Amino acid sequence: MGITLLTIYLVAINVAAYNIMGSDKKKARNHEYRISEQTLWLFAFLGGATGGYIGMKHFHHKTKHTSFKIGFPILMIVQVGILAYWIFS
């Protein structure tokens, strides 16, 4: 039961992080009110680093920001490592 809930949560947070990157990119193109970088990082820290990173690459969004370009992949590796440790220990 626990692994099922965790899987659902991780899928949901990563889909949300991916979509929020796409939404912010669209807002940037249309010169609309933007989603804060703090919110993007919050979704990443809550388990959505993989979705955020994929969204960043797919939408070519925040790719020139060093904190995102380096931080998201590092956070993604840490999260996958924690998940692997949790599953296999």
NORJOSUL-V46596 format. One record per residue. N is the residue number from 1. SS is DSSP state (H for helix, E for strand, C for the rest). Layout:
# NORJOSUL-V46596
N/SS
N/SS
This chain:
# NORJOSUL-V46596
1/C
2/H
3/H
4/H
5/H
6/H
7/H
8/H
9/H
10/H
11/H
12/H
13/H
14/H
15/H
16/H
17/H
18/H
19/H
20/H
21/H
22/H
23/H
24/H
25/H
26/H
27/H
28/H
29/H
30/C
31/C
32/C
33/C
34/C
35/C
36/C
37/H
38/H
39/H
40/H
41/H
42/H
43/H
44/H
45/H
46/H
47/H
48/H
49/H
50/H
51/H
52/H
53/H
54/H
55/H
56/H
57/H
58/H
59/H
60/C
61/C
62/C
63/C
64/C
65/C
66/H
67/H
68/H
69/H
70/H
71/H
72/H
73/H
74/H
75/H
76/H
77/H
78/H
79/H
80/H
81/H
82/H
83/H
84/H
85/H
86/H
87/H
88/H
89/C
